[in-house]
Amino acid sequence: MELFEKLYDEYEKVKVRFVGFTTNDTRYDFGIVYTNMFFGKPLVVCMQTGRSTLLDSKDIDDLDYLKSVFSISSIEQAADLAEFFKESLPEIPFQSQYE
């Protein structure tokens, strides 16, 4: 008897972008993984903390979510991140992943 039931096991060549930037208050270093998995949402990894999330345009507009997921202390820092992500992440139409 198998201990785990495999849900998926996919291999995919993906595009990865590494970007570092500073604002008036903070330095950021991110890895952004562009994949067809997860409804096409890019996987964004903070290289400093290891925190990661899947982001789309609705998530970017939610400053409290950005504060929470990246452990940011101020709404101003979250707004700076939102501005960066709006310019850097593509608009993604919803893709049906499950049929």
NORDABEL-V937771 format. One line per field, one symbol per residue. ss: DSSP state (~ for helix, > for strand, _ for the rest). burial: I if it has 9 or more other C-alpha atoms within 8 Angstrom, else O. A space follows every 50 residues. Layout:
ss: ???
burial: ???
This chain:
ss: ______________>>>>>>>>____>>>>>>>>___~~~_>>>>>____ _>>>>_~~~~~_~~~~~~~_____~~~~~~~~~~~~~~___________
burial: OOOOOOOOOOOOOOOOOOOOOOOOOOOIIIIIIIIOOOIIIIIIIIIOOO IIOIIIIOIIOOIOOIIOIIOIOOIOIIIIIIOOIIOOOOOOOOOOOOO
